[in-house]
Amino acid sequence: MINVLIVDDSLTTREFLKHIIDSDPQLQVAGEAKNGKEAVRIAETAKLDVILMDIQMPGMNGYEATRAIMEKCPVPIIIHSTLVAPEQTENIFKSMRVGAVAISQKPPGLGHPESKILVDKLLRTVKLMSEVKVVRLLRQKSASQKSHSIHKKNLLTHKPATSIIAIGSSTGGPPILQSILSNLNQKFTIPIVIVQHIANGFLEGMVDWLSKTTHLTLTIPKTGDRIKDGHVYFAPEDHHIDITPSRTFQIRKINAHENFKRPISHLFSSIAKIYKKYAVGVLLTGMGNDGAIGLKEMKEQSAMTLVQDKESSVVFGMPGEAIKIKAETFILSPTDITSFLNKVSQ
């Protein structure tokens, strides 16, 4: 049985979430808290497998509570939030920076046309995130200062001609993206295209948050937009992104009936066809196997392919699947991925 703590300042929301959790035989509500302070107290004493954390609460908010819990008694934390303006989502992504593992949109009430879809997605997220192994925030910081690179010596001899960089990430990805983008050098000009799996409605907020810590221009492209140096492009939610031979974007809505929605692999495949060996593919932390096949296609075209190492990944699913099919050229820590990208841009 998976024990869930519900944290929300709204009694109505807590009752609705309790109804949702109790509807699944694999889950049970282990406690409720109406603010961050109560959440920290319960987390310190109760046996919890996952926490549903509201972000906007009086007193100690969700970000502050997440930070305290990850420092004292780490538990997988899912930030659940209603859609807000992009500039108001900073605390959501700050929470991920200090250890929250996922974002989930609060399901609307019964009767809403999207209620069942969002409820099912929330239940699936709770089950999946309960399996994530988290560590204390202070240990994470210490670990991030060490390099866990494999074949690092060989990496130092490589400086391939690079015209574009493609990055795919999922669970745990936003903080890694922030770390990479914020540490690219001032003269970095290679265009970057990113697919980040994220709950619908939160992409613009993530891009806004990331843009505050990098000198590069971040944007969500439209069909026909031309790729520009020094720009970072994010695939729109629920869309495939292709690169045309004329180096423009082709954006296409993912068919809701597609059995396997793998937008990261789709991007990598497109990059492989157009740029061949003049590209770098990067696959970061994430659950599932999206990206593995596409990264293999890039490698087969002699592109450089990098995957995040297990030690620094929140979930080693996507990188691990890529390694299984030998899609990687190097397995690297985020720090070494950043160093490599800076080197090829010189």
C-alpha positions as CSV (number, residue, x, y, z in Angstrom):
1,M,0.0,0.0,0.0
2,I,1.3,3.5,-0.9
3,N,0.9,6.0,1.8
4,V,0.1,9.5,0.6
5,L,0.2,12.8,2.5
6,I,-2.1,15.5,1.1
7,V,-1.0,19.1,1.7
8,D,-3.4,21.9,0.7
9,D,-4.9,25.0,2.4
10,S,-8.3,24.4,0.9
11,L,-10.5,21.9,2.8
12,T,-12.6,21.4,-0.4
13,T,-9.4,20.4,-2.4
14,R,-8.2,18.1,0.4
15,E,-11.5,16.3,0.5
16,F,-11.6,15.9,-3.3
17,L,-8.0,14.7,-3.4
18,K,-8.8,12.3,-0.5
19,H,-11.7,10.9,-2.5
20,I,-9.4,10.4,-5.6
21,I,-6.7,8.7,-3.6
22,D,-9.1,6.4,-1.7
23,S,-10.7,5.4,-5.0
24,D,-7.5,3.4,-5.9
25,P,-6.9,0.2,-3.9
26,Q,-3.2,0.6,-4.1
27,L,-3.2,4.0,-2.4
28,Q,-4.2,5.3,1.0
29,V,-4.2,8.7,2.6
30,A,-1.8,8.7,5.5
31,G,-2.4,12.2,6.6
32,E,-3.6,15.7,5.7
33,A,-2.0,19.1,6.3
34,K,-3.4,22.6,5.6
35,N,0.0,24.3,5.4
36,G,3.7,23.7,5.0
37,K,4.4,23.7,8.7
38,E,2.0,20.9,9.4
39,A,3.3,19.0,6.4
40,V,6.9,19.1,7.7
41,R,5.8,17.9,11.1
42,I,3.8,15.0,9.7
43,A,6.6,14.0,7.3
44,E,9.0,13.8,10.2
45,T,6.9,11.3,12.1
46,A,4.7,9.4,9.7
47,K,5.7,6.7,7.3
48,L,5.1,8.3,3.9
49,D,5.7,7.1,0.3
50,V,4.7,10.3,-1.5
51,I,3.5,13.8,-0.7
52,L,1.0,15.8,-2.8
53,M,2.2,19.4,-2.1
54,D,0.2,22.6,-2.8
55,I,2.5,25.5,-3.7
56,Q,0.5,28.6,-2.6
57,M,-0.3,28.4,1.1
58,P,-0.3,30.9,4.0
59,G,2.7,30.9,6.3
60,M,5.1,28.2,5.1
61,N,4.4,27.8,1.3
62,G,5.0,24.6,-0.7
63,Y,8.5,25.6,-1.8
64,E,9.6,26.2,1.8
65,A,8.0,23.0,3.0
66,T,9.6,21.0,0.2
67,R,13.0,22.4,1.0
68,A,12.6,21.6,4.7
69,I,11.3,18.0,4.1
70,M,14.2,17.3,1.6
71,E,16.7,18.5,4.2
72,K,15.2,16.6,7.2
73,C,13.3,13.5,6.0
74,P,13.2,13.2,2.2
75,V,10.1,11.8,0.6
76,P,9.1,11.9,-3.1
77,I,7.1,15.2,-3.5
78,I,4.7,16.0,-6.3
79,I,3.8,19.6,-6.6
80,H,0.1,19.9,-7.4
81,S,-1.1,23.2,-8.6
82,T,-3.8,25.0,-10.6
83,L,-2.7,26.7,-13.8
84,V,-1.4,30.2,-13.0
85,A,0.4,32.9,-15.1
86,P,3.9,31.9,-16.1
87,E,5.5,34.6,-14.0
88,Q,3.8,33.2,-10.9
89,T,5.2,29.7,-11.2
90,E,8.7,30.4,-9.9
91,N,8.1,28.6,-6.6
92,I,6.9,25.5,-8.5
93,F,10.3,25.1,-10.3
94,K,12.3,26.3,-7.2
95,S,10.6,23.4,-5.4
96,M,11.9,21.0,-8.1
97,R,15.3,22.6,-7.8
98,V,15.4,21.5,-4.1
99,G,14.0,18.0,-4.7
100,A,10.4,17.8,-5.8
101,V,10.1,15.1,-8.4
102,A,7.1,16.1,-10.5
103,I,4.4,18.6,-11.2
104,S,0.7,17.6,-11.5
105,Q,-2.2,19.8,-12.4
106,K,-5.0,19.8,-9.9
107,P,-7.9,17.9,-11.4
108,P,-11.1,19.9,-11.9
109,G,-14.3,18.8,-10.2
110,L,-16.4,15.9,-11.3
111,G,-18.4,16.7,-14.4
112,H,-15.6,18.6,-16.0
113,P,-14.8,17.2,-19.5
114,E,-11.1,16.7,-18.5
115,S,-11.7,15.5,-15.0
116,K,-11.3,11.7,-15.6
117,I,-8.2,12.2,-17.7
118,L,-6.5,14.4,-15.1
119,V,-7.6,12.1,-12.2
120,D,-6.1,9.1,-14.0
121,K,-2.9,11.0,-14.7
122,L,-2.6,12.1,-11.1
123,L,-3.1,8.5,-9.8
124,R,-0.5,7.2,-12.3
125,T,1.9,9.9,-11.3
126,V,1.5,9.2,-7.5
127,K,2.2,5.5,-8.1
128,L,5.2,6.1,-10.3
129,M,6.8,8.8,-8.1
130,S,6.4,6.7,-5.0
131,E,9.1,4.4,-6.5
132,V,11.6,7.2,-6.9
133,K,14.5,7.0,-4.5
134,V,15.2,10.5,-3.1
135,V,18.1,11.6,-0.8
136,R,18.6,14.5,1.6
137,L,19.1,17.9,-0.1
138,L,22.4,18.5,1.6
139,R,23.7,15.1,0.2
140,Q,22.5,16.1,-3.2
141,K,24.5,19.3,-3.1
142,S,27.6,17.4,-2.0
143,A,27.2,14.8,-4.7
144,S,26.7,17.4,-7.4
145,Q,30.2,18.7,-6.7
146,K,31.7,15.4,-7.7
147,S,32.1,14.1,-11.2
148,H,30.6,10.7,-12.0
149,S,31.6,10.7,-15.6
150,I,32.5,7.5,-17.5
151,H,35.2,7.7,-20.1
152,K,35.9,11.3,-19.1
153,K,39.5,11.1,-20.4
154,N,38.3,10.1,-23.8
155,L,35.7,12.9,-23.8
156,L,38.5,15.5,-23.5
157,T,39.9,14.4,-26.9
158,H,36.6,15.1,-28.7
159,K,35.5,18.4,-30.2
160,P,33.2,17.6,-33.0
161,A,31.9,20.3,-35.4
162,T,28.5,21.0,-34.1
163,S,25.6,22.9,-35.8
164,I,22.8,22.0,-33.3
165,I,22.2,20.4,-29.9
166,A,19.1,18.4,-29.1
167,I,18.1,17.7,-25.5
168,G,15.4,15.4,-24.1
169,S,14.4,15.2,-20.5
170,S,11.5,14.1,-18.3
171,T,11.1,13.4,-14.5
172,G,13.6,15.6,-12.7
173,G,14.6,17.4,-15.8
174,P,13.9,21.1,-15.1
175,P,16.6,21.6,-12.5
176,I,19.2,19.8,-14.7
177,L,18.2,22.0,-17.6
178,Q,18.6,25.1,-15.4
179,S,22.0,23.9,-14.3
180,I,23.1,23.3,-17.9
181,L,21.7,26.5,-19.5
182,S,22.9,28.8,-16.7
183,N,26.4,27.5,-17.0
184,L,26.9,27.8,-20.8
185,N,29.5,30.4,-21.6
186,Q,28.8,33.9,-22.7
187,K,30.0,33.3,-26.3
188,F,27.8,30.1,-26.7
189,T,26.0,30.4,-30.0
190,I,24.9,26.9,-31.0
191,P,21.1,26.6,-31.2
192,I,19.5,24.1,-28.7
193,V,16.2,22.4,-29.2
194,I,14.7,20.8,-26.1
195,V,11.8,18.4,-25.4
196,Q,10.8,18.4,-21.7
197,H,8.0,16.1,-20.6
198,I,5.9,18.3,-18.3
199,A,2.3,18.6,-17.1
200,N,0.1,20.5,-19.5
201,G,-0.1,24.2,-18.8
202,F,3.3,24.5,-17.1
203,L,5.7,24.8,-20.0
204,E,5.5,28.6,-20.3
205,G,6.1,29.0,-16.6
206,M,9.2,26.7,-16.8
207,V,10.6,28.6,-19.8
208,D,10.1,31.9,-17.9
209,W,11.8,30.5,-14.8
210,L,14.8,29.2,-16.9
211,S,15.1,32.4,-18.8
212,K,16.0,34.3,-15.5
213,T,19.2,32.3,-15.1
214,T,20.7,32.2,-18.6
215,H,21.9,34.8,-21.1
216,L,20.5,32.8,-24.0
217,T,17.2,33.6,-25.6
218,L,14.5,31.0,-24.7
219,T,11.4,30.6,-26.9
220,I,8.6,28.2,-27.9
221,P,8.8,28.0,-31.7
222,K,6.0,28.0,-34.3
223,T,5.9,26.3,-37.6
224,G,8.0,28.2,-40.1
225,D,10.3,29.9,-37.5
226,R,13.9,29.8,-38.6
227,I,16.6,28.4,-36.3
228,K,18.8,31.1,-34.9
229,D,22.2,31.0,-33.2
230,G,22.2,31.6,-29.5
231,H,18.5,30.6,-29.1
232,V,17.1,27.7,-27.0
233,Y,13.8,26.3,-28.4
234,F,11.3,24.2,-26.4
235,A,8.8,21.9,-28.1
236,P,5.2,22.9,-27.4
237,E,3.3,20.6,-25.1
238,D,1.7,17.6,-26.9
239,H,3.4,18.4,-30.1
240,H,6.1,16.8,-32.3
241,I,8.8,19.1,-33.5
242,D,10.7,18.5,-36.8
243,I,13.6,20.4,-38.4
244,T,13.1,20.9,-42.2
245,P,16.0,20.8,-44.7
246,S,15.8,24.7,-44.8
247,R,16.5,24.8,-41.1
248,T,13.0,25.9,-40.0
249,F,10.6,24.3,-37.5
250,Q,7.6,22.1,-38.4
251,I,5.3,21.8,-35.4
252,R,2.6,19.1,-35.4
253,K,0.0,18.2,-32.8
254,I,0.5,14.6,-31.5
255,N,-2.4,12.4,-32.4
256,A,-4.3,11.6,-29.2
257,H,-4.8,8.0,-30.6
258,E,-1.1,7.3,-31.1
259,N,-0.1,4.2,-29.1
260,F,3.4,5.5,-28.3
261,K,3.9,9.2,-27.9
262,R,7.7,9.7,-27.9
263,P,8.3,13.4,-28.8
264,I,12.0,13.2,-27.7
265,S,12.8,10.3,-30.1
266,H,10.8,12.2,-32.8
267,L,13.1,15.2,-32.3
268,F,16.3,13.2,-32.3
269,S,15.2,11.3,-35.4
270,S,14.5,14.6,-37.2
271,I,17.9,16.0,-36.1
272,A,19.7,12.8,-37.3
273,K,18.2,13.1,-40.8
274,I,19.0,16.8,-41.3
275,Y,22.2,17.4,-39.4
276,K,23.8,13.9,-39.3
277,K,27.3,14.1,-37.7
278,Y,27.0,17.8,-37.1
279,A,24.8,17.4,-34.1
280,V,24.9,16.5,-30.4
281,G,22.1,14.6,-28.7
282,V,21.6,14.7,-24.9
283,L,19.3,12.5,-23.0
284,L,18.6,13.4,-19.4
285,T,16.8,11.9,-16.4
286,G,13.3,10.6,-16.9
287,M,10.9,7.7,-16.6
288,G,10.1,5.4,-19.5
289,N,12.1,5.0,-22.7
290,D,11.4,8.1,-24.8
291,G,14.5,9.3,-26.6
292,A,16.4,6.0,-26.6
293,I,15.6,4.9,-30.2
294,G,16.0,8.5,-31.6
295,L,19.4,8.9,-29.9
296,K,20.5,5.6,-31.5
297,E,19.5,7.0,-34.9
298,M,21.7,10.1,-34.1
299,K,24.6,7.9,-33.2
300,E,24.2,5.8,-36.3
301,Q,24.6,9.1,-38.3
302,S,27.9,9.7,-36.4
303,A,26.4,12.4,-34.1
304,M,27.8,12.7,-30.6
305,T,25.3,11.3,-28.1
306,L,25.4,11.9,-24.3
307,V,23.3,10.4,-21.6
308,Q,23.1,11.5,-18.0
309,D,24.7,9.1,-15.4
310,K,22.7,7.1,-12.9
311,E,24.1,8.8,-9.9
312,S,22.7,12.2,-10.8
313,S,19.4,11.1,-12.4
314,V,16.2,11.4,-10.4
315,V,14.9,8.5,-12.6
316,F,17.4,6.5,-14.7
317,G,14.7,5.1,-17.0
318,M,15.3,7.0,-20.3
319,P,19.2,7.1,-19.9
320,G,19.2,3.5,-18.9
321,E,17.1,2.4,-21.9
322,A,19.5,4.3,-24.2
323,I,22.5,2.6,-22.7
324,K,20.8,-0.8,-23.1
325,I,20.7,-0.4,-26.9
326,K,24.1,1.3,-27.0
327,A,22.8,4.6,-28.1
328,E,25.3,6.6,-26.1
329,T,28.8,7.8,-27.0
330,F,29.4,9.0,-23.4
331,I,27.7,8.7,-20.0
332,L,28.2,11.9,-18.1
333,S,27.2,13.9,-15.1
334,P,25.3,17.2,-15.8
335,T,28.5,19.1,-14.9
336,D,30.5,17.3,-17.6
337,I,27.6,17.6,-20.1
338,T,27.8,21.3,-19.6
339,S,31.6,21.3,-20.0
340,F,31.4,19.3,-23.2
341,L,28.8,21.7,-24.7
342,N,30.9,24.7,-23.8
343,K,33.9,23.0,-25.4
344,V,32.2,22.3,-28.8
345,S,30.9,25.9,-28.9
346,Q,34.5,27.3,-28.8
